[in-house]
Each structure stands twice: as C-alpha cells, then as structure tokens.
Amino acid sequence: MKSVADRKAQLLTRLAHLQSRITEIGGELLSHDSRDWQELATEREDEQVLEDLGQSAQSEIRMIDAALKRIEAGEYGACTYCGEAISEERLDLLPGTPFCRLHARAADRH
C-alpha cells in the first residue's frame, strides 16, 4: 500500500512530465512553416495530432491538480461521489482519479 506522500510524489512527477510535454508540443507547432503544399498538408495532419495530445495532457493536468488539492484537504483516496475508499489497484492505475470504480462508470455514462 502506497502512502499519500508516495502518491503525491507520483502525481508531481507525472505533472512535471506533462508540463514538459505541452512545452514541447507548443514548440513543435510553432516550428511548422512549409511553403510546399504537400508538406503543408502533412504538417496540418501532424498539428492536429499534436493538438489532440496537448488537449489530453491538459485534461490530465487538471485531474492531477484536483488530486493534489484533495491530498492537501485530507480527502485523497476517497470517492468524491460516495465517500468510499478508492481501491489501491485503481489508484495504482489512475492516481488522479476522483471516483471509485462504480462511480467512474456512472460518470462515463453522463
């Protein structure tokens, strides 16, 4: 069983990685400046993929920020919907999750 301090360290490490990734994506998006139409079309496709990756990273950052706030409030590891403990296995896979398995499924349906 990981301690809350271990979980916090894990979340902070992931947060730093995501922030670095967003910076890299931004740099990559700014570097595209082709005048060739075929290259431009390829760059546009690449930009869409990069933008999707950036949006995914930003979403995960919001989730991590919320988890860090729950840690500070002493509420980490409890489902924000029902208050029951989130399983260690689930926290191992998704350390920023705010929901137990049951309520994560319900949230996905809405």
Secondary structure, DSSP 4 states (H G I P E B T S, - for coil): ---HHHHHHHHHHHHHHHHHHHHHHHHHHHH----SHHHHHHHHHHHHHHHHHHHHHHHHHHHHHHHHHHHHTT-TTB-TTT-PBPPHHHHHH-TT--S-HHHHHHHHH-
